[in-house]
Amino acid sequence: MEMNGKEDEAVTMLETAFEEAKKQRKPHEAYEIEMLLVEMLIYKGEFKKANDCECLSSEDQISDARRPLYKAVLQILLGHSDLALNCWQDFKRLRKHFLLQPSLEEEKIHKIVSDFDEFKKLINLLKEDIKKDRLRKAPGLKK
């Protein structure tokens, strides 16, 4: 849906599914849905809203490396480099415990996530792309 410009619909669907999973007392399902919601909110440029999602502060999924990774991304996007560095270090520690030797295809990704400055540059490029995309989609603007 994000690729087709239907981010608002996707967010609404994910928020509804998240609430339903919570209501049905399916904590793991709710957590996974909310992690998807965080991704979609990042793509939409709603960084503060994404940062406030419960799943990012949940200690239930302690072995999920996405949590500190998304937190690091969001802290960079929100302009908090010191907090981002702490989250990124948590991500690296957690990743080290669960990661096997990277394949050749993963070497570039491994380089990016191994160096905070490279990671930060990449996230700032993402931020610029998100800004451009939001401007392009803003009402009254024509391409």
N, C-alpha and C positions, 0 to 999 in steps of 0.2 A: 504494500500500500504506500509505503514511503517513496518508492521508486516511481509511483504513478501520481504523486502529488496529493495523496489522500491521507496526509498525516493526521488531520483533525479527526477523521473517521477512525483511524487506527487507535488514536489515543482514547477516544470514547469507548471503543470496543474493549480495549485493554483495561480501562478503569472499571467498566461494567463486569468484565470477567474476574478481575481482581476482587471486587466487592462480593461477587457471588461465591468465589472460592473461600473467602474469609467466612462468609455466612454459613457455608457448608462445612466449616471446620476442616479445611484441607490446607494446612499451613505450607506444605512444600509447593503445592500447585500455586497458591497465592504468591509465594515468594518468587517463583519462576516467572509468573505473569508480570509481577511488578518489576522484575529485572528487565523484561522486555519493554515495559512502560518507560523505564529510565532511559533506555536506548532511544526510544521514539521521542521523548522529550528533549534529549540532547540534539537529535536531528532537527527538531523544531526550533531550537534555540531557547528553550525554556529551562535554562540551567538551574535557576533557583528552585523551581518546582521539582525538577529531577533530583536535586540535592536533598530535598526534604522527604523523599520517599523512604518508607519504613525499612525496606529491604537493605538499604545501605548502612543502617545502624544495627541490623539484626545480628545477634551473635549465634543464632541457630545454625546458620550455614557457615560456620567458621572456616571450613576448608575450601570455600568458593573463592577463587582468586579474582573473579569478576568484581566482587565487592570493593576491595581496595583499589583495583584498577579503575573502576568507574568513579570512585571517590577522587582519585588522583586526577583523572580527566576533568571532572567537574571543578575541582579546586583551581586547576589551571584556567579553565574557562571563566571562572568567577574572579580570577586575578589574585589568588592566594597561593603564591609559589611555595612558601614555607610549609603550609599544610599539605600541598600537593606532594612535596618531596617526602614527607612522612608517610603519606598513603602509598606512594610509589615504592618506598622501601618496604612497607608491609607486603605489598604485592610481590615484590622480588623475593622476599623471605618465604612467603607461602608458595610461590611458583617453584622455587628451588626444591622444596620438599616433595613436589608431585610431578616434576617435569623430567621426562627422559631426555636423552641426548637429542638435540634438535636435528631434524632432517635437513637436507640441502635447501629445500624450499622454505624452511622456517628460518634459515640463517639471517636473512634481512630483517625479519620480524624480531629475531633474537637480539640483533644489534640495536634495534630501536628501543626495545624494552630493557636493555642492559645499560643504557646510558641516559640519565635523566635529562640532560640538555637536548639530546636528539628526540627524546620522547616529547619534551615540552615544545620543541619546534614543530613537530608533527601535529600536536594538539592545537597549536596556534594557527597552523594552516587550515585545520579543520574548522576552527572558529571563523576564520575569514570566509571560507566556503559557505558556512551556514549563514553568515551575515549577507553575503551576495545572494544566496538563494532566497532568503527572507525578503530582501529588497525587490528581487525579481517577481516574487509572488504577491507583493503588497498591492492592495487595491489602488487603481488609478495609474499604475505604472505599466507601460507597454514595452515589450521587448522589440 
